Amino acid sequence: MLSPPTTTCNMADTGVVEALLLGLEKAEDGVDSLELSSSLGVEHQVVVGAVKSLQSVGEVISAEQRSSKHWQLTEEGVEISELGSHEARVFECIPVEGLLQSELMKLPFGKIGFTKAMSNKWIRVDKTSEGGPLIFRSVQTIVDQVREKLLNVLNGKDAELEEKEKSELKKRRLLSEVTVKSYWITKGSSFSTTITKQETELTPEMIVSGNWKDNKFKPYNFEAMGVPLDCGHLHPLMKVRTQFRQIFLEMGFTEMPTNNFIESSFWNFDSLFQPQQHPARDQHDTFFLSDPALTLDFPQDYLQRVKKVHTEGGFGSQGYKYEWKVEEAQKNILRTHTTAVSARMLYKLAQQKFTPVKYFSIDRVFRNETLDATHLAEFHQIEGVVADYDLTLGDLMGVLHQFFTKLGITKLRFKPAYNPYTEPSMEVFSYHEGLEKWVEVGNSGVFRPEMLLPMGLPEDVSVIAWGLSLERPTMIKYGINNIRELVGHKVNLQMVYDGPICRLDT
């Protein structure tokens, strides 16, 4: 009597298991799983399930996986094998007196059939007709070779077709090449048509009764993977953020508090010497709040100094020469960059006895962007700031070299750029070995005196800064092409579970 093995097969597959074993007993060489599924009248996957079941109970059978390719008709190909090709159906529907081309094009097969029939010179077009172009037959009879070729494939005679003919049918999407995986099944070292259920665990009852001596136990697979533990998973963005944060801490930087997503326009723009008519302050680029719409609490003496440097100039600058309005500075927004936090920290530093500092921040910013594969309305900005006496552009380049070297980026180039609050300013480029070209990896510069001196910082203090995004390096590291697959409601959580530990190497 055949006992059901400890497998994934259900009771409905037991008959297939029995048929497989009986077939193997009679066969001299072995049994092909495709042929067995055809003879039993069951799906091939059912036979595969029976093979897997028998493999799990020991050396009863041996199964070698094989792959074979064959041609099969597409859905459109099946239709043509039954009704004829598009061009043949066009030819058949044209009467002796001709057919208006406009009427032919209304037929579902008209457009393709017309083109192919014209190419075969089966039909001709008379453009002199008053009612529009008329189509007439050019030959008396035709041979629908396309249909004949498809019927050959359908009847298992695809070997009679040349490769060029198959390629043409494939190009017309009438034929497709499919790969079929099957098993060549032979008898194993412990082959038997009767299978005894193998026990999976030793119970106290077996020990007491002594039955364990007569039972067969399923061997342990010590190479099997254990059951995954139910635990939390870090998002790839957070993994890369941790790497950047560690680099800043190794370089002696202090993290700035960035928990205020809402900023006033004063700290986000005005304190950075960004004029009130700048395009970045428009609703097309910035999210403005309606409740609360305004911030009213500012350091008044500092606000007056900022107003003066915007309208009249100072500290070697002529300013912007416009009417600066406190109403614009009071407007609340979702911060467009974490440089607003840097401005707050530098102002706070100026109110005490100055000591050199190194700050960094990594947090979210918000801009009214058009959403696409590389842009979102919110993203993360990474920012580094160093304040010390008599810093120069050379110091900035040296710090950037050290910072990017720790990221594994050693080939750097610097290009002059313009920022409203840094002068000089530089874009940072790195050579991408994979793309074989230089790509921008960050922006940097030395904060302008018009920004620093109104805060109260000493005249011989300079501040260098640089920034880059968090999403771009994360997408490169994890091979993600669309930012919406990394952040937002379309994120596949399985990607988060399966994501490897990120290492910022070359």
C-alpha angles and dihedrals in degrees: 000000000000112000115204108255123233094263144118092263116110125219092269089064095052090089090055090051090052092047090049093052093045091048091051091050091057097039119089100203107016147280130273113224093218093053091047093051089050094049093046093045094233133122116274091239090063090057090047088054090053090050091051090048093054092045090057094059097059137269095339093122139007119220127193117194116228133186126210132177127217139163124252135177120257121227090267090046091055090051091052092048087058103037105021133255122306092251093049091050090050090052092049094050095054111097125211092261090054134244131256111252090225090058092048092053090058090067115094091237095037103099099046093036093051092052094047094043090051090049090052089047090235093130139029135205125231108201095179095079115115094222093053137279113336124208121216134179114260097193135038099229138009138200114226097219093169092061092045092053092049091049089053090055091046090053094048095257097116089124087074090064122086119237090247091056092049090048092052092050090048090051089054088051092240095114133037134187114230131189116225121197117206139161131245102212124202135169117281128220090264097040116162135152088222116067123196118209112253117224117236100199141026110241130199089242091059091052094048094047096037092232091131089079092065098038126095114227127208108245119245117250102218091182093059117113116250124241109280112252119243102244143130123280129212117234112241089243091058092048092055090043089056090052092052092046091052091052092052091049091049088054091054099256125151119223116241121223107254103170096119108089090171115073136172117246087242095067094033097049119356098052088052091058091250110150120241092238093055113129091233088068092060123105089247089069106024136053111230122200124231098192112063090014098175142039114213103176113088135144094264098205091050091045090054092050091051090049091051096050090049096048105029104015126224142178090062094315130108092212124217098295098225137118105273112210124206089205089068092048091052095058114114119227142168100263114261095202140007089241084091087067090049089054091053092048093048091049090050089049090052092056092065136045104298120248124169113266140185116207134180137179137186115189147118126294130183133223133169094245130162104251117241140135093297104027134067132174088245130034141152125270123202113206135180124191129185122186119188143129119292098351114176139194088266090060090052092051091048094051090046091052090052093046096049093042088061087054089054093254111126105155105079135167129183126214126190113250141169128249124165093232104035130065120203097027129186136192113216120223129188129193109249108212093198096050091034092223142090114269130187112254103170152345128241146166150147114277113248121250088236086066101040106038097055086058090061100250116150115269094241093054117103128190123208122191142173137183143189138171126266097211098060098058089042092054090049093048094048098036094243115156100183119055089208088067089058102043131025141029094316094063113128105228090206087066088057092049095047098039112122124231106279119238118187098221134133 
